[in-house]
């Protein structure tokens, strides 16, 4: 077999081996170099896999030469290839940024441990996305979660430990619920291979265990993706984690969990009439609307910029769930494309907010008064990424809102379309709070006179800022590839 044929497993094995290697080296500069190299290799592999899927269809890779469904299978199709590109892209951008940011926020003796935990987290997220085995997904979920708890706890403020502990408790409950649900599905189908499970589930006649499995899996994964009202861990985790950790997790962790929910609800349970019988999509629609409205309003009244965008993330998860709940081509395309659009947008915002924290010593809006004159490029980047968050035409966020409104009008849900527009105006309100503070308020008396952020932080952040505009103008990947993935998933669910 050629090296190209092993790309699905290399996507996971490369960062997995990097973690222990960094611990053995124990040198922070070498650790950063290894983590950066691994991140860029992961991006190259993800792009190569996506290209192969576009060219020749889904890829099946049998681990240990045990053919599926008997052995563990890594299966790459349009949907998870799309997510692999997002996760590896954010990692490849975050690592150059991390060198200065982590040096400023962590003691020197902890830096190599951060990079080791990052590589394990990247391994878990990529593994969750690539695997075609439901229990193997749980294993990778635990690898990602355990490393996330450590990464959040590394924050320099005392509240970081409490935020990590809160996430550990809720994340453990979520993982337990997920594995109980998978156990019930295994009991009813006799397989852990997700493609095989989907086929066998269609012939299961005893619906009660299947309903219980759906409830356990949706609740467990919902805790991981911060589905309203299971989101309580997220604001503190994002606020008190190191800046680069917040950016990486906000752009990837919840998105991978949303992918898992989509994979199960449409790819596996889509073969069964259970989803319609329990009114799953209607329930998801209600939760999505509550998340969008309530969390947007809560974000509007935050006094800390990092916490403001943390609550905004819960609202943006609501937009993704809204698209999924509509269960149409347009709605699902909006949800899947927003995985990428919001990942890029929120990654840019949190990286830039980290730069503000480095120079101003705080992310409090009061302390950031007049920061637009001191840090013009950082502030401008936040404004542009904020426009994408709002959904202004010409930005990636607009693509999501356009498809969501289109899907709502297809169902003649006029009030839902109006709600999408109205909540975008709320987003305008909380983005305007930063504009007002940065450009229209006299500088705070304690604001340092330090200039722009270091170029090693500014350039990676601006790569994502430019991406917010680029993917709003050229939608062939973020919307086109997402539409192909949705079409393939709907065909699978219809069989």
C-alpha positions as CSV (number, residue, x, y, z in Angstrom):
1,X,0.0,0.0,0.0
2,X,1.2,3.5,-0.8
3,X,1.5,6.3,1.8
4,X,-1.5,8.0,0.3
5,X,-3.7,5.0,1.2
6,X,-2.7,5.3,4.8
7,X,-3.8,9.0,5.1
8,X,-6.9,8.3,7.1
9,X,-5.0,6.7,10.0
10,X,-2.0,9.1,9.6
11,X,-4.5,11.9,10.3
12,X,-4.8,10.6,13.8
13,X,-1.5,8.8,14.5
14,X,0.8,11.7,13.7
15,X,-0.5,14.0,16.5
16,X,-1.0,11.0,18.8
17,X,2.8,10.2,18.6
18,X,3.7,13.9,19.0
19,X,2.3,14.1,22.5
20,X,4.6,11.6,24.2
21,X,7.5,12.8,22.0
22,X,7.1,16.3,23.5
23,X,7.0,15.0,27.0
24,X,10.2,13.0,26.4
25,X,11.9,16.1,25.0
26,X,10.7,18.5,27.7
27,X,12.1,21.6,25.9
28,X,9.5,24.3,25.3
29,X,11.0,25.6,22.0
30,X,11.2,22.1,20.5
31,X,7.8,21.3,21.9
32,X,6.3,24.3,20.1
33,X,8.2,23.3,16.9
34,X,6.8,19.7,17.0
35,X,3.2,20.9,17.7
36,X,3.4,23.4,14.9
37,X,4.8,20.9,12.4
38,X,2.2,18.3,13.4
39,X,-0.6,20.8,13.0
40,X,0.5,21.7,9.5
41,X,0.9,18.0,8.6
42,X,-2.6,17.4,9.8
43,X,-3.9,20.2,7.6
44,X,-2.1,18.8,4.6
45,X,-3.5,15.4,5.2
46,X,-7.0,16.7,5.7
47,X,-6.9,18.7,2.5
48,X,-5.5,15.6,0.6
49,X,-8.4,13.5,2.1
50,X,-11.0,16.0,1.1
51,X,-9.6,16.1,-2.4
52,X,-9.7,12.3,-2.7
53,X,-13.3,12.3,-1.5
54,X,-14.3,14.9,-4.0
55,X,-12.5,13.0,-6.8
56,X,-13.4,9.4,-6.0
57,X,-16.0,9.2,-3.2
58,X,-15.9,8.0,0.4
59,X,-12.7,6.3,1.7
60,X,-12.8,3.2,3.9
61,X,-9.7,2.3,5.9
62,X,-9.8,-1.0,7.9
63,X,-7.6,-0.9,11.1
64,X,-5.4,-4.0,11.4
65,X,-6.7,-5.5,8.2
66,X,-9.9,-6.5,9.9
67,X,-12.6,-5.7,7.4
68,X,-15.7,-3.7,8.5
69,X,-18.0,-4.3,10.2
70,X,-15.9,-6.7,12.3
71,X,-13.0,-4.4,12.8
72,X,-12.6,-0.7,13.5
73,X,-13.1,1.3,10.3
74,X,-12.0,4.9,9.5
75,X,-14.5,6.2,7.0
76,X,-14.0,9.5,5.3
77,X,-16.9,11.0,3.4
78,X,-17.8,14.6,2.4
79,X,-19.2,15.5,5.8
80,X,-16.3,14.5,8.0
81,X,-13.7,15.5,5.4
82,X,-15.2,19.0,5.8
83,X,-14.9,18.9,9.5
84,X,-11.3,17.5,9.4
85,X,-10.3,20.5,7.3
86,X,-11.8,22.9,9.8
87,X,-10.1,21.3,12.9
88,X,-6.7,21.0,11.3
89,X,-6.9,24.5,9.8
90,X,-7.6,26.1,13.2
91,X,-4.7,24.1,14.7
92,X,-2.3,25.1,12.0
93,X,-3.2,28.8,12.6
94,X,-3.3,28.6,16.4
95,X,0.2,27.1,16.9
96,X,2.3,30.0,15.4
97,X,0.1,32.3,17.6
98,X,0.7,30.2,20.6
99,X,4.5,30.7,21.0
100,X,4.2,34.3,22.4
101,X,0.8,33.9,23.9
102,X,1.6,30.8,25.9
103,X,5.0,32.3,27.0
104,X,3.1,35.2,28.4
105,X,0.4,33.3,30.2
106,X,2.1,30.1,31.5
107,X,5.2,29.4,33.6
108,X,8.2,28.2,31.5
109,X,8.2,24.8,33.1
110,X,4.5,24.2,32.0
111,X,4.9,25.2,28.3
112,X,6.0,21.8,27.0
113,X,3.0,20.2,28.9
114,X,0.7,22.6,27.2
115,X,1.9,21.5,23.7
116,X,1.7,17.8,24.7
117,X,-1.9,18.3,25.8
118,X,-2.7,20.2,22.7
119,X,-1.5,17.4,20.5
120,X,-3.6,14.9,22.4
121,X,-6.6,17.2,22.1
122,X,-6.0,17.5,18.4
123,X,-5.7,13.7,18.2
124,X,-9.1,13.2,20.0
125,X,-10.9,15.7,17.8
126,X,-9.6,14.3,14.6
127,X,-10.2,10.8,15.7
128,X,-13.8,11.5,16.7
129,X,-14.3,12.9,13.2
130,X,-12.5,10.2,11.2
131,X,-13.7,7.0,12.9
132,X,-16.6,5.0,11.7
133,X,-16.9,3.0,14.9
134,X,-19.3,4.2,17.6
135,X,-17.2,2.9,20.5
136,X,-13.9,4.1,19.1
137,X,-15.5,7.5,18.9
138,X,-16.1,7.3,22.6
139,X,-12.4,6.5,23.2
140,X,-11.4,9.6,21.1
141,X,-14.0,11.7,22.9
142,X,-12.3,10.8,26.2
143,X,-8.8,11.6,24.9
144,X,-10.1,15.0,23.7
145,X,-12.0,15.8,26.8
146,X,-9.3,14.8,29.3
147,X,-6.8,17.0,27.5
148,X,-9.3,19.9,27.3
149,X,-9.8,19.8,31.1
150,X,-6.0,20.2,31.5
151,X,-5.7,22.9,28.9
152,X,-8.5,25.0,30.5
153,X,-7.0,24.5,34.0
154,X,-3.7,26.0,32.8
155,X,-5.3,29.5,32.8
156,X,-3.5,32.0,34.9
157,X,-6.5,33.0,37.0
158,X,-7.7,31.0,39.9
159,X,-11.2,30.6,38.3
160,X,-9.7,28.5,35.6
161,X,-9.4,25.5,37.9
162,X,-13.1,25.8,38.9
163,X,-14.1,26.2,35.3
164,X,-12.1,23.1,34.4
165,X,-13.7,21.1,37.2
166,X,-17.2,22.2,36.2
167,X,-16.5,21.1,32.6
168,X,-15.0,17.8,33.9
169,X,-18.1,16.9,35.9
170,X,-20.5,17.8,33.0
171,X,-18.3,16.3,30.4
172,X,-18.0,13.0,32.3
173,X,-21.8,12.9,32.6
174,X,-22.1,13.6,28.9
175,X,-19.6,10.8,28.0
176,X,-21.4,8.4,30.3
177,X,-24.7,9.1,28.6
178,X,-23.2,8.7,25.2
179,X,-21.7,5.3,26.0
180,X,-24.9,4.0,27.5
181,X,-26.7,5.0,24.3
182,X,-24.2,3.2,22.2
183,X,-24.5,0.2,24.4
184,X,-28.3,0.1,23.8
185,X,-27.7,0.4,20.1
186,X,-25.2,-2.5,20.2
187,X,-27.7,-4.5,22.1
188,X,-30.4,-3.9,19.4
189,X,-28.2,-4.2,16.3
190,X,-25.2,-6.4,17.3
191,X,-22.7,-4.0,15.7
192,X,-20.6,-0.9,16.6
193,X,-19.8,0.1,13.0
194,X,-21.9,3.2,12.3
195,X,-22.7,2.4,8.7
196,X,-23.7,-1.2,9.5
197,X,-25.6,0.0,12.6
198,X,-27.6,2.4,10.4
199,X,-28.6,-0.4,8.1
200,X,-29.6,-2.9,10.9
201,X,-31.5,-0.3,12.9
202,X,-34.1,0.1,10.1
203,X,-35.3,-3.5,10.8
204,X,-35.4,-3.2,14.6
205,X,-39.1,-3.5,15.8
206,X,-38.7,-2.9,19.5
207,X,-38.7,0.8,19.6
208,X,-38.3,1.5,23.4
209,X,-34.5,0.7,23.6
210,X,-34.0,2.7,20.4
211,X,-35.8,5.7,21.9
212,X,-33.7,5.4,25.1
213,X,-30.5,5.2,23.0
214,X,-31.5,8.4,21.1
215,X,-32.3,10.2,24.3
216,X,-29.0,9.2,26.0
217,X,-26.8,10.0,22.9
218,X,-28.5,13.4,22.2
219,X,-28.2,14.4,25.9
220,X,-24.6,13.2,26.2
221,X,-23.4,14.8,23.0
222,X,-25.6,17.9,23.8
223,X,-23.5,18.4,26.9
224,X,-20.4,18.3,24.8
225,X,-21.6,20.8,22.2
226,X,-23.2,23.2,24.7
227,X,-26.7,22.7,23.5
228,X,-29.0,25.0,25.4
229,X,-29.8,24.5,28.3
230,X,-26.7,22.1,28.7
231,X,-24.3,25.0,28.1
232,X,-23.4,26.1,31.7
233,X,-19.8,24.9,31.5
234,X,-18.9,26.9,28.4
235,X,-18.9,30.6,29.4
236,X,-16.4,30.1,32.3
237,X,-14.3,27.6,30.4
238,X,-13.9,30.0,27.5
239,X,-13.4,33.1,29.8
240,X,-10.7,31.7,32.0
241,X,-8.8,29.3,29.7
242,X,-5.5,30.6,28.1
243,X,-6.3,32.7,25.1
244,X,-5.1,30.3,22.4
245,X,-7.0,27.4,24.2
246,X,-10.2,29.4,24.1
247,X,-9.7,30.1,20.4
248,X,-8.9,26.5,19.5
249,X,-11.7,25.0,21.5
250,X,-14.3,27.6,20.4
251,X,-13.5,26.9,16.8
252,X,-13.2,23.1,16.9
253,X,-14.5,21.2,20.0
254,X,-18.1,22.1,19.9
255,X,-18.1,21.8,16.1
256,X,-16.8,18.2,16.3
257,X,-19.6,17.4,18.8
258,X,-22.2,18.9,16.5
259,X,-20.8,16.7,13.7
260,X,-21.3,13.7,15.9
261,X,-24.9,14.7,16.7
262,X,-25.6,15.2,13.0
263,X,-24.0,11.8,12.2
264,X,-26.2,10.0,14.7
265,X,-29.4,11.8,14.2
266,X,-29.4,11.7,10.4
267,X,-26.9,9.1,9.4
268,X,-27.9,6.4,12.0
269,X,-31.3,7.2,13.4
270,X,-32.3,8.6,10.1
271,X,-32.9,5.0,9.0
272,X,-35.5,4.6,11.7
273,X,-38.9,6.2,12.1
274,X,-38.1,6.9,15.7
275,X,-36.8,10.4,15.0
276,X,-40.2,11.5,13.7
277,X,-42.2,9.6,16.3
278,X,-40.5,11.4,19.2
279,X,-40.7,14.8,17.4
280,X,-36.9,15.1,17.6
281,X,-36.6,18.0,15.1
282,X,-39.4,20.0,16.7
283,X,-37.7,19.7,20.1
284,X,-34.4,20.7,18.6
285,X,-36.1,23.7,16.9
286,X,-37.4,25.0,20.2
287,X,-34.0,24.6,22.0
288,X,-32.3,26.3,19.1
289,X,-34.6,29.3,19.2
290,X,-34.2,29.6,23.0
291,X,-30.4,29.5,22.6
292,X,-30.3,32.1,19.9
293,X,-32.6,34.6,21.6
294,X,-31.6,34.2,25.3
295,X,-27.8,33.8,24.8
296,X,-27.7,36.8,22.4
297,X,-29.4,38.9,25.0
298,X,-27.1,37.7,27.7
299,X,-24.1,38.5,25.6
300,X,-25.4,42.0,25.1
301,X,-25.0,42.8,28.8
302,X,-21.6,41.3,29.4
303,X,-18.8,43.6,30.7
304,X,-15.9,41.3,29.7
305,X,-15.2,40.9,25.9
306,X,-14.1,37.3,26.3
307,X,-17.2,36.3,28.2
308,X,-19.4,38.3,25.7
309,X,-18.1,36.2,22.8
310,X,-18.4,33.0,25.0
311,X,-22.2,33.6,25.4
312,X,-22.3,34.5,21.7
313,X,-20.9,31.0,20.9
314,X,-23.8,29.3,22.6
315,X,-26.2,31.5,20.5
316,X,-24.2,30.5,17.3
317,X,-24.5,26.8,18.3
318,X,-28.2,27.6,18.3
319,X,-28.1,28.8,14.7
320,X,-26.4,25.5,13.7
321,X,-29.0,23.5,15.5
322,X,-31.7,25.6,13.9
323,X,-30.4,24.5,10.5
324,X,-30.3,20.8,11.6
325,X,-33.8,21.0,13.0
326,X,-35.3,22.2,9.7
327,X,-34.1,18.9,8.2
328,X,-34.2,20.2,4.7
329,X,-31.4,20.6,2.1
330,X,-31.2,24.4,2.7
331,X,-31.4,24.1,6.5
332,X,-28.8,21.4,6.8
333,X,-26.5,23.2,4.4
334,X,-26.8,26.2,6.6
335,X,-26.0,24.2,9.7
336,X,-23.1,22.3,8.2
337,X,-21.6,25.4,6.5
338,X,-21.9,27.3,9.8
339,X,-19.7,24.7,11.4
340,X,-16.9,26.1,9.2
341,X,-18.1,29.7,9.1
342,X,-18.5,30.1,12.8
343,X,-15.3,28.2,13.5
344,X,-13.2,30.6,11.4
345,X,-15.0,33.6,12.7
346,X,-14.9,32.8,16.4
347,X,-11.3,31.5,16.1
348,X,-10.3,35.0,14.7
349,X,-12.2,36.8,17.4
350,X,-10.7,34.9,20.3
351,X,-7.2,35.1,18.9
352,X,-7.6,38.9,18.6
353,X,-9.1,39.2,22.0
354,X,-6.0,37.3,23.3
355,X,-3.8,39.9,21.7
356,X,-5.9,42.7,23.5
357,X,-5.4,40.8,26.8
358,X,-1.6,40.6,26.3
359,X,-1.2,44.3,25.7
360,X,-4.0,45.8,27.9
361,X,-3.7,43.2,30.7
362,X,-7.5,42.6,30.7
363,X,-10.4,41.9,28.5
364,X,-12.8,44.1,30.5
365,X,-14.6,46.5,28.2
366,X,-13.9,49.3,30.7
367,X,-10.1,48.7,30.5
368,X,-10.3,48.5,26.7
369,X,-11.6,52.1,26.3
370,X,-9.7,53.8,23.4
371,X,-7.9,50.6,22.4
372,X,-8.7,51.3,18.8
373,X,-6.0,54.0,18.6
374,X,-3.4,51.9,20.4
375,X,-4.0,48.6,18.6
376,X,-5.6,49.6,15.3
377,X,-5.0,46.3,13.4
378,X,-6.2,44.2,16.2
379,X,-9.3,46.3,16.7
380,X,-10.1,46.4,13.0
381,X,-9.8,42.6,12.9
382,X,-12.3,42.3,15.7
383,X,-14.7,44.6,13.8
384,X,-14.4,42.6,10.5
385,X,-14.9,39.2,12.3
386,X,-17.7,40.8,14.2
387,X,-19.4,41.7,10.9
388,X,-19.2,38.0,10.0
389,X,-20.8,37.1,13.4
390,X,-23.6,39.5,12.6
391,X,-24.0,38.1,9.1
392,X,-23.3,41.2,7.0
393,X,-23.2,40.5,3.2
394,X,-19.7,39.8,2.0
395,X,-18.7,37.8,5.0
396,X,-18.9,34.1,5.8
397,X,-21.6,34.6,8.4
398,X,-24.0,36.0,5.8
399,X,-24.0,32.7,3.9
400,X,-25.4,30.9,7.0
401,X,-28.1,33.5,7.5
402,X,-29.0,33.4,3.8
403,X,-29.5,29.6,3.8
404,X,-31.4,29.7,7.1
405,X,-33.8,32.3,5.9
406,X,-34.2,30.4,2.6
407,X,-35.0,27.2,4.5
408,X,-37.5,29.0,6.7
409,X,-39.3,30.5,3.7
410,X,-39.4,27.1,2.0
411,X,-41.4,25.9,5.0
412,X,-43.4,29.2,5.0
413,X,-42.1,29.9,8.5
414,X,-42.2,33.6,8.2
415,X,-41.9,34.3,11.9
416,X,-38.7,32.1,12.0
417,X,-37.2,34.1,9.2
418,X,-38.0,37.3,11.0
419,X,-36.4,35.9,14.2
420,X,-33.2,35.2,12.3
421,X,-33.0,38.8,11.2
422,X,-34.0,40.2,14.6
423,X,-31.4,38.2,16.5
424,X,-28.8,39.3,13.9
425,X,-29.6,42.9,15.1
426,X,-28.9,41.8,18.7
427,X,-25.5,40.5,17.5
428,X,-25.0,43.9,16.0
429,X,-25.7,45.4,19.4
430,X,-23.0,43.4,21.2
431,X,-20.4,43.9,18.5
432,X,-21.2,47.6,18.6
433,X,-20.3,47.6,22.3
434,X,-16.7,46.9,21.4
435,X,-16.8,49.5,18.5
436,X,-18.1,52.1,20.9
437,X,-15.5,51.3,23.6
438,X,-12.6,51.0,21.2
439,X,-13.2,54.0,18.9
440,X,-15.7,56.4,20.6
441,X,-14.5,56.4,24.2
442,X,-11.6,58.2,25.7
443,X,-8.6,56.0,26.6
444,X,-8.7,54.4,30.1
445,X,-6.2,56.0,32.4
446,X,-4.6,52.7,33.2
447,X,-4.4,51.6,29.5
448,X,-0.7,50.9,28.8
449,X,1.0,52.8,26.0
450,X,2.2,49.5,24.4
451,X,1.5,49.3,20.7
452,X,0.2,46.5,18.4
453,X,0.3,42.9,19.2
454,X,3.4,41.0,18.1
455,X,3.4,40.0,14.4
456,X,3.5,36.3,15.4
457,X,0.1,36.7,17.0
458,X,-1.3,39.3,14.6
459,X,-0.6,37.5,11.4
460,X,-2.3,34.2,12.3
461,X,-5.3,36.0,13.6
462,X,-5.6,38.0,10.4
463,X,-5.4,34.9,8.3
464,X,-8.7,33.9,9.9
465,X,-10.1,37.5,9.5
466,X,-9.3,37.4,5.8
467,X,-10.9,33.9,5.7
468,X,-14.1,35.5,7.1
469,X,-14.3,37.7,4.0
470,X,-12.9,35.2,1.5
471,X,-15.5,32.5,2.4
472,X,-18.2,35.1,2.2
473,X,-17.3,35.9,-1.4
474,X,-16.2,32.5,-2.7
475,X,-18.6,29.9,-1.2
476,X,-17.5,26.9,-3.3
477,X,-16.0,25.2,-0.2
478,X,-17.9,26.4,2.9
479,X,-21.3,26.2,1.2
480,X,-20.7,24.1,-1.9
481,X,-18.8,21.3,-0.2
482,X,-21.3,21.5,2.7
483,X,-24.2,21.1,0.3
484,X,-22.6,18.0,-1.3
485,X,-22.1,16.5,2.2
486,X,-25.7,17.2,3.1
487,X,-27.0,15.6,-0.1
488,X,-24.9,12.5,0.5
489,X,-26.1,12.3,4.1
490,X,-29.8,12.7,3.1
491,X,-29.4,9.9,0.5
492,X,-27.9,7.7,3.2
493,X,-30.8,8.4,5.5
494,X,-33.4,7.8,2.8
495,X,-32.1,4.3,2.0
